[in-house]
Amino acid sequence: GCAGGPEAPAAGRARPRPTPWLRRAAQELYDAAFEALGTLRGYSLYHEPNHIPMPWHGPIITTVHDLSVLRHPAWHPADRVDWYARAFEAGLARTHHFITVSQFTANEMTSLPGVLPDRITPIPLGIGAEFKPLPTGRVDLWRRGTNLPAAFLLFVGTLEPRKNVPGLLEAYAALPADLRERYPLVIA
């Protein structure tokens, strides 16, 4: 695991999950505390960066990254699909304005759940100024410590069916051997 962070579950073992009633009770307690704290501190606007906003006393802006849970529920864990079934529609009604990370998702928001286009602003993801190349010596030292070559193809993401890692592996395997040799595939 990460320093100070939880250990990842061993391969083939699922993390223990709390019973559904306990998870719902904990979520309701968290929702109430969230809104109470926001009220006490005088916050008037709430931005939810992950699809479904919690209850809130004022305007809500919700960022929607994609609608794959609605389009392809089989690609997601059952508890996430259940969460969407229970909460997504209510979150749509509570949200005053939506941010999507692409025009494609904005179009899906108007066609699938029927959100009016004037309630959606597509804002493509970007990179902050603090993200810039590190000094070469520092990168080389880190790379040697991790045993990574100077050049490689990097995939970063969850190992869920919706990420299509088998498709990535198939496409990578179809590349010419000299290209694969020059750019090994690294999955994180």
Phi and psi restraints in degrees (value plus and minus 20) as a CYANA .aco file:
   2 CYS   PHI     -95.3   -55.3
   2 CYS   PSI     136.6   176.6
   3 ALA   PHI     -78.3   -38.3
   3 ALA   PSI     100.0   140.0
   4 GLY   PHI      57.1    97.1
   4 GLY   PSI     -23.9    16.1
   5 GLY   PHI    -119.2   -79.2
   5 GLY   PSI     151.6   191.6
   6 PRO   PHI     -89.9   -49.9
   6 PRO   PSI     130.7   170.7
   7 GLU   PHI     -92.3   -52.3
   7 GLU   PSI     122.0   162.0
   8 ALA   PHI     -92.8   -52.8
   8 ALA   PSI     126.5   166.5
   9 PRO   PHI     -84.9   -44.9
   9 PRO   PSI     126.8   166.8
  10 ALA   PHI     -83.1   -43.1
  10 ALA   PSI     131.3   171.3
  11 ALA   PHI     -74.6   -34.6
  11 ALA   PSI     113.1   153.1
  12 GLY   PHI      65.1   105.1
  12 GLY   PSI     -25.7    14.3
  13 ARG   PHI    -132.3   -92.3
  13 ARG   PSI     108.6   148.6
  14 ALA   PHI    -103.0   -63.0
  14 ALA   PSI     128.7   168.7
  15 ARG   PHI     -87.2   -47.2
  15 ARG   PSI     122.2   162.2
  16 PRO   PHI     -85.1   -45.1
  16 PRO   PSI     117.9   157.9
  17 ARG   PHI    -133.9   -93.9
  17 ARG   PSI     121.5   161.5
  18 PRO   PHI     -86.9   -46.9
  18 PRO   PSI     138.3   178.3
  19 THR   PHI     -83.6   -43.6
  19 THR   PSI     132.4   172.4
  20 PRO   PHI     -75.8   -35.8
  20 PRO   PSI     -60.6   -20.6
  21 TRP   PHI     -87.4   -47.4
  21 TRP   PSI     -55.8   -15.8
  22 LEU   PHI     -89.0   -49.0
  22 LEU   PSI     -60.8   -20.8
  23 ARG   PHI     -83.8   -43.8
  23 ARG   PSI     -62.2   -22.2
  24 ARG   PHI     -84.6   -44.6
  24 ARG   PSI     -62.4   -22.4
  25 ALA   PHI     -83.2   -43.2
  25 ALA   PSI     -64.1   -24.1
  26 ALA   PHI     -82.8   -42.8
  26 ALA   PSI     -60.6   -20.6
  27 GLN   PHI     -85.4   -45.4
  27 GLN   PSI     -61.8   -21.8
  28 GLU   PHI     -83.6   -43.6
  28 GLU   PSI     -59.7   -19.7
  29 LEU   PHI     -84.7   -44.7
  29 LEU   PSI     -64.3   -24.3
  30 TYR   PHI     -82.3   -42.3
  30 TYR   PSI     -65.0   -25.0
  31 ASP   PHI     -78.3   -38.3
  31 ASP   PSI     -65.6   -25.6
  32 ALA   PHI     -84.3   -44.3
  32 ALA   PSI     -62.7   -22.7
  33 ALA   PHI     -85.4   -45.4
  33 ALA   PSI     -59.7   -19.7
  34 PHE   PHI     -79.8   -39.8
  34 PHE   PSI     -69.5   -29.5
  35 GLU   PHI     -88.3   -48.3
  35 GLU   PSI     -60.3   -20.3
  36 ALA   PHI     -82.3   -42.3
  36 ALA   PSI     -64.4   -24.4
  37 LEU   PHI     -83.8   -43.8
  37 LEU   PSI     -62.0   -22.0
  38 GLY   PHI     -81.6   -41.6
  38 GLY   PSI     -59.8   -19.8
  39 THR   PHI     -86.2   -46.2
  39 THR   PSI     -67.1   -27.1
  40 LEU   PHI     -79.9   -39.9
  40 LEU   PSI     -57.6   -17.6
  41 ARG   PHI    -104.9   -64.9
  41 ARG   PSI     -24.6    15.4
  42 GLY   PHI      59.0    99.0
  42 GLY   PSI       1.0    41.0
  43 TYR   PHI     -90.5   -50.5
  43 TYR   PSI     117.7   157.7
  44 SER   PHI    -132.5   -92.5
  44 SER   PSI     -32.8     7.2
  45 LEU   PHI    -152.6  -112.6
  45 LEU   PSI     120.8   160.8
  46 TYR   PHI    -145.0  -105.0
  46 TYR   PSI     106.4   146.4
  47 HIS   PHI    -127.6   -87.6
  47 HIS   PSI     101.2   141.2
  48 GLU   PHI    -120.9   -80.9
  48 GLU   PSI      95.6   135.6
  49 PRO   PHI    -104.2   -64.2
  49 PRO   PSI     -18.6    21.4
  50 ASN   PHI    -158.6  -118.6
  50 ASN   PSI      45.1    85.1
  51 HIS   PHI      55.4    95.4
  51 HIS   PSI     -71.3   -31.3
  52 ILE   PHI    -143.9  -103.9
  52 ILE   PSI      91.4   131.4
  53 PRO   PHI     -96.6   -56.6
  53 PRO   PSI     132.1   172.1
  54 MET   PHI     -99.5   -59.5
  54 MET   PSI     147.5   187.5
  55 PRO   PHI     -78.5   -38.5
  55 PRO   PSI     121.6   161.6
  56 TRP   PHI    -173.3  -133.3
  56 TRP   PSI     127.2   167.2
  57 HIS   PHI    -103.7   -63.7
  57 HIS   PSI     -30.0    10.0
  58 GLY   PHI    -151.4  -111.4
  58 GLY   PSI    -182.0  -142.0
  59 PRO   PHI     -82.8   -42.8
  59 PRO   PSI     125.5   165.5
  60 ILE   PHI    -146.1  -106.1
  60 ILE   PSI     115.1   155.1
  61 ILE   PHI    -135.7   -95.7
  61 ILE   PSI     107.7   147.7
  62 THR   PHI    -139.5   -99.5
  62 THR   PSI     111.9   151.9
  63 THR   PHI    -113.0   -73.0
  63 THR   PSI     109.4   149.4
  64 VAL   PHI    -136.1   -96.1
  64 VAL   PSI      99.4   139.4
  65 HIS   PHI    -103.3   -63.3
  65 HIS   PSI     -60.3   -20.3
  66 ASP   PHI    -185.7  -145.7
  66 ASP   PSI     150.1   190.1
  67 LEU   PHI    -136.5   -96.5
  67 LEU   PSI      13.5    53.5
  68 SER   PHI     -84.1   -44.1
  68 SER   PSI     -47.4    -7.4
  69 VAL   PHI     -84.5   -44.5
  69 VAL   PSI     -56.2   -16.2
  70 LEU   PHI     -98.1   -58.1
  70 LEU   PSI     -61.6   -21.6
  71 ARG   PHI     -94.3   -54.3
  71 ARG   PSI     -60.5   -20.5
  72 HIS   PHI    -156.0  -116.0
  72 HIS   PSI      48.9    88.9
  73 PRO   PHI     -78.9   -38.9
  73 PRO   PSI     -47.5    -7.5
  74 ALA   PHI     -86.2   -46.2
  74 ALA   PSI     -37.7     2.3
  75 TRP   PHI    -100.3   -60.3
  75 TRP   PSI     -27.0    13.0
  76 HIS   PHI    -139.9   -99.9
  76 HIS   PSI     135.9   175.9
  77 PRO   PHI     -80.9   -40.9
  77 PRO   PSI     127.8   167.8
  78 ALA   PHI     -77.8   -37.8
  78 ALA   PSI     -58.5   -18.5
  79 ASP   PHI     -86.7   -46.7
  79 ASP   PSI     -51.4   -11.4
  80 ARG   PHI     -89.7   -49.7
  80 ARG   PSI     -60.6   -20.6
  81 VAL   PHI     -83.9   -43.9
  81 VAL   PSI     -62.4   -22.4
  82 ASP   PHI     -82.1   -42.1
  82 ASP   PSI     -62.5   -22.5
  83 TRP   PHI     -79.5   -39.5
  83 TRP   PSI     -65.5   -25.5
  84 TYR   PHI     -81.7   -41.7
  84 TYR   PSI     -65.1   -25.1
  85 ALA   PHI     -78.9   -38.9
  85 ALA   PSI     -57.8   -17.8
  86 ARG   PHI    -100.2   -60.2
  86 ARG   PSI     -56.7   -16.7
  87 ALA   PHI    -139.6   -99.6
  87 ALA   PSI     -39.3     0.7
  88 PHE   PHI     -84.3   -44.3
  88 PHE   PSI     -67.0   -27.0
  89 GLU   PHI     -82.3   -42.3
  89 GLU   PSI     -61.5   -21.5
  90 ALA   PHI     -83.7   -43.7
  90 ALA   PSI     -58.8   -18.8
  91 GLY   PHI     -84.2   -44.2
  91 GLY   PSI     -56.2   -16.2
  92 LEU   PHI     -80.9   -40.9
  92 LEU   PSI     -63.5   -23.5
  93 ALA   PHI     -88.1   -48.1
  93 ALA   PSI     -54.8   -14.8
  94 ARG   PHI     -98.1   -58.1
  94 ARG   PSI     -43.7    -3.7
  95 THR   PHI     -98.3   -58.3
  95 THR   PSI     110.6   150.6
  96 HIS   PHI    -102.3   -62.3
  96 HIS   PSI     -57.5   -17.5
  97 HIS   PHI    -168.6  -128.6
  97 HIS   PSI     127.6   167.6
  98 PHE   PHI    -133.9   -93.9
  98 PHE   PSI     124.6   164.6
  99 ILE   PHI    -131.4   -91.4
  99 ILE   PSI     113.5   153.5
 100 THR   PHI    -137.6   -97.6
 100 THR   PSI     136.2   176.2
 101 VAL   PHI    -110.3   -70.3
 101 VAL   PSI     -18.7    21.3
 102 SER   PHI    -179.5  -139.5
 102 SER   PSI     141.0   181.0
 103 GLN   PHI     -87.4   -47.4
 103 GLN   PSI     -54.0   -14.0
 104 PHE   PHI     -76.8   -36.8
 104 PHE   PSI     -67.7   -27.7
 105 THR   PHI     -87.7   -47.7
 105 THR   PSI     -55.9   -15.9
 106 ALA   PHI     -80.3   -40.3
 106 ALA   PSI     -63.7   -23.7
 107 ASN   PHI     -83.1   -43.1
 107 ASN   PSI     -61.6   -21.6
 108 GLU   PHI     -83.8   -43.8
 108 GLU   PSI     -56.3   -16.3
 109 MET   PHI     -82.3   -42.3
 109 MET   PSI     -54.1   -14.1
 110 THR   PHI     -99.2   -59.2
 110 THR   PSI     -50.8   -10.8
 111 SER   PHI    -109.1   -69.1
 111 SER   PSI     -59.6   -19.6
 112 LEU   PHI    -100.0   -60.0
 112 LEU   PSI     -90.0   -50.0
 113 PRO   PHI    -103.8   -63.8
 113 PRO   PSI     -25.3    14.7
 114 GLY   PHI      57.1    97.1
 114 GLY   PSI      13.7    53.7
 115 VAL   PHI     -94.5   -54.5
 115 VAL   PSI     116.5   156.5
 116 LEU   PHI     -87.1   -47.1
 116 LEU   PSI     118.5   158.5
 117 PRO   PHI     -76.7   -36.7
 117 PRO   PSI     -50.8   -10.8
 118 ASP   PHI     -92.7   -52.7
 118 ASP   PSI     -25.5    14.5
 119 ARG   PHI    -117.2   -77.2
 119 ARG   PSI     -14.0    26.0
 120 ILE   PHI    -146.9  -106.9
 120 ILE   PSI     113.1   153.1
 121 THR   PHI    -144.9  -104.9
 121 THR   PSI      94.0   134.0
 122 PRO   PHI     -95.2   -55.2
 122 PRO   PSI     108.9   148.9
 123 ILE   PHI    -151.6  -111.6
 123 ILE   PSI      82.1   122.1
 124 PRO   PHI     -78.9   -38.9
 124 PRO   PSI     126.4   166.4
 125 LEU   PHI     -85.0   -45.0
 125 LEU   PSI     128.2   168.2
 126 GLY   PHI    -159.3  -119.3
 126 GLY   PSI    -196.4  -156.4
 127 ILE   PHI    -140.4  -100.4
 127 ILE   PSI     109.8   149.8
 128 GLY   PHI     -90.7   -50.7
 128 GLY   PSI     138.6   178.6
 129 ALA   PHI     -81.1   -41.1
 129 ALA   PSI     -45.4    -5.4
 130 GLU   PHI     -90.1   -50.1
 130 GLU   PSI     -34.4     5.6
 131 PHE   PHI    -112.9   -72.9
 131 PHE   PSI      83.1   123.1
 132 LYS   PHI    -164.1  -124.1
 132 LYS   PSI     142.8   182.8
 133 PRO   PHI     -77.6   -37.6
 133 PRO   PSI     119.0   159.0
 134 LEU   PHI    -103.2   -63.2
 134 LEU   PSI     142.1   182.1
 135 PRO   PHI     -77.2   -37.2
 135 PRO   PSI     119.8   159.8
 136 THR   PHI     -74.3   -34.3
 136 THR   PSI     -63.9   -23.9
 137 GLY   PHI     -79.7   -39.7
 137 GLY   PSI     -60.4   -20.4
 138 ARG   PHI     -86.5   -46.5
 138 ARG   PSI     -61.3   -21.3
 139 VAL   PHI     -85.7   -45.7
 139 VAL   PSI     -65.2   -25.2
 140 ASP   PHI     -80.2   -40.2
 140 ASP   PSI     -62.3   -22.3
 141 LEU   PHI     -82.4   -42.4
 141 LEU   PSI     -66.0   -26.0
 142 TRP   PHI     -83.5   -43.5
 142 TRP   PSI     -64.2   -24.2
 143 ARG   PHI     -80.3   -40.3
 143 ARG   PSI     -64.5   -24.5
 144 ARG   PHI     -82.5   -42.5
 144 ARG   PSI     -58.9   -18.9
 145 GLY   PHI     -86.9   -46.9
 145 GLY   PSI     -45.5    -5.5
 146 THR   PHI    -121.8   -81.8
 146 THR   PSI     -20.8    19.2
 147 ASN   PHI      42.8    82.8
 147 ASN   PSI      14.4    54.4
 148 LEU   PHI    -116.4   -76.4
 148 LEU   PSI     124.5   164.5
 149 PRO   PHI     -93.1   -53.1
 149 PRO   PSI     153.1   193.1
 150 ALA   PHI     -85.5   -45.5
 150 ALA   PSI     -51.8   -11.8
 151 ALA   PHI    -152.7  -112.7
 151 ALA   PSI     120.5   160.5
 152 PHE   PHI    -182.0  -142.0
 152 PHE   PSI     144.3   184.3
 153 LEU   PHI    -119.4   -79.4
 153 LEU   PSI     104.7   144.7
 154 LEU   PHI    -131.6   -91.6
 154 LEU   PSI     109.5   149.5
 155 PHE   PHI    -133.9   -93.9
 155 PHE   PSI     107.1   147.1
 156 VAL   PHI    -142.7  -102.7
 156 VAL   PSI     101.3   141.3
 157 GLY   PHI     153.0   193.0
 157 GLY   PSI     154.4   194.4
 158 THR   PHI     -97.6   -57.6
 158 THR   PSI     136.4   176.4
 159 LEU   PHI    -114.1   -74.1
 159 LEU   PSI      49.0    89.0
 160 GLU   PHI    -135.4   -95.4
 160 GLU   PSI     133.1   173.1
 161 PRO   PHI     -73.3   -33.3
 161 PRO   PSI     -54.8   -14.8
 162 ARG   PHI     -86.6   -46.6
 162 ARG   PSI     -37.5     2.5
 163 LYS   PHI    -104.7   -64.7
 163 LYS   PSI     -31.8     8.2
 164 ASN   PHI      33.2    73.2
 164 ASN   PSI      28.0    68.0
 165 VAL   PHI     -81.5   -41.5
 165 VAL   PSI     -58.1   -18.1
 166 PRO   PHI     -78.5   -38.5
 166 PRO   PSI     -57.3   -17.3
 167 GLY   PHI     -84.7   -44.7
 167 GLY   PSI     -58.9   -18.9
 168 LEU   PHI     -81.9   -41.9
 168 LEU   PSI     -66.8   -26.8
 169 LEU   PHI     -82.6   -42.6
 169 LEU   PSI     -60.6   -20.6
 170 GLU   PHI     -83.9   -43.9
 170 GLU   PSI     -64.8   -24.8
 171 ALA   PHI     -86.2   -46.2
 171 ALA   PSI     -60.8   -20.8
 172 TYR   PHI     -84.0   -44.0
 172 TYR   PSI     -62.5   -22.5
 173 ALA   PHI     -84.1   -44.1
 173 ALA   PSI     -45.5    -5.5
 174 ALA   PHI    -100.4   -60.4
 174 ALA   PSI     -30.8     9.2
 175 LEU   PHI     -89.2   -49.2
 175 LEU   PSI     134.1   174.1
 176 PRO   PHI     -78.8   -38.8
 176 PRO   PSI     124.9   164.9
 177 ALA   PHI     -76.8   -36.8
 177 ALA   PSI     -58.4   -18.4
 178 ASP   PHI     -86.5   -46.5
 178 ASP   PSI     -53.0   -13.0
 179 LEU   PHI     -90.1   -50.1
 179 LEU   PSI     -62.4   -22.4
 180 ARG   PHI     -83.5   -43.5
 180 ARG   PSI     -56.0   -16.0
 181 GLU   PHI     -85.3   -45.3
 181 GLU   PSI     -63.6   -23.6
 182 ARG   PHI     -91.1   -51.1
 182 ARG   PSI     -52.5   -12.5
 183 TYR   PHI    -149.1  -109.1
 183 TYR   PSI      60.9   100.9
 184 PRO   PHI     -82.0   -42.0
 184 PRO   PSI     130.8   170.8
 185 LEU   PHI    -106.4   -66.4
 185 LEU   PSI     108.2   148.2
 186 VAL   PHI    -138.0   -98.0
 186 VAL   PSI     106.8   146.8
 187 ILE   PHI    -132.9   -92.9
 187 ILE   PSI     103.7   143.7
